[in-house]
Amino acid sequence: MDSTGQSIGKRYARTDEIGIPYAITIDRQTQEDNTVTLRERDTMLQIRVPLGEVARLVQDIVQGRTSWKEVTESKKYPFHESKE
């Protein structure tokens, strides 16, 4: 958890640098629609995932039950454009 108050871009850069493969961002939109941004370090692609599904999704990817490529190609989750 990073609550430093820095811009999201700086937070992502820090997590990338230390090797965290997936970042979950809770933001204003989360309050509106109960979704979070899930960002993958290597591709920097971001998707919006319902809060209740994100833990299972990350677990499935990490444990090899699915891949990031399969998740993004399925188009089940909308892509999220960063507003840095």
Summary of the structure (lengths in Angstrom):
residues: 84
radius of gyration: 12.4
end to end distance: 19.3
largest distance: 34.7
contacts: 187
relative contact order: 0.17
helix: 43%
strand: 19%
